């Protein structure tokens, strides 16, 4: 928790990296799966594989950097429940 006070840039970078990895992974996997169902082909399979791998890497980063995400998650949860 001490690192939170000294290095907010690292936390922001980590959170953004995780969000980007998860988002890009999901988009690629969905695109590849859809186009494979319509056309088939190697590009669709590779897009699905790359998307899945990216998503898994994002989840691994999420699990390893959980202590950075506790504070933003608490803030976001508080805002969400406050606005309900």
N, C-alpha and C positions, 0 to 999 in steps of 0.2 A: 504494500500500500504506500510505502514511502516513495517509490518511484513515480507514483501518480503526481506528487506535488512538484517533483523536479523536472519531469520530462513529459509535458502534455503533448508535444509534437509527435513523439513516438507512439503514444496511445492513439492519437487521431489517425496517424498513418496506418497503424495496425488495424484499427476498426474499419477504415476505408478500404484497405487491402482485402479484408475478409468479406466485406459487403460486395466489392467488385468481383472477387473470385466466385462467390456464391451466385451472384446475379448472372455473370457471363457463363458460368457452368450450366446453370438452369436454362438460359436462353439457347446455348449451343445444343444441349441435349434435346430440348424440345424441338428445335429446328431440324436437327438431324433425324429425329424419330419421325417427325411429320413427313419430311421429304422422302425418307426411306419407305414409308407406307405408300406414298403416291408413286414415286419413280423407282426406288431402289438405287443401287449404285454405291461406289466406294466412297464418294465424298460424304454421303449421308452417314455411312457407318463411321467414318473417321471423325465427323463432327460430333456424332453421339458419343464416341469414345473420349474425345478431347473434353467435351462438356462434362461428362461423368467424372473424369479424372480431376478436372478443375474444381468441380463441386466437392469432391472428396478432399482435395487439398485445402479448400476453404473450410470444411468441417474440421479437419485436423488442426488447422490454425486456430479455429474458434475454440476447440477444446484446450489447446496448449496455452492460449492467451485469455483464458476465462477470467482471470483476476482483473484484467483491464476492462472487461465488458460488464463487470458487476455494476459499477457506478452509472454508465450510460443507460444500462437496462433499467436500473432503479428509477432514474430520472424519467425515461420514456414511459415506464409503467405508471409512475405517478401522474404525469401529464395526461396519459390516456384515461386513467380512472377519474381524474379531476374533471375532464371534459365530457364524461359520459352523462 
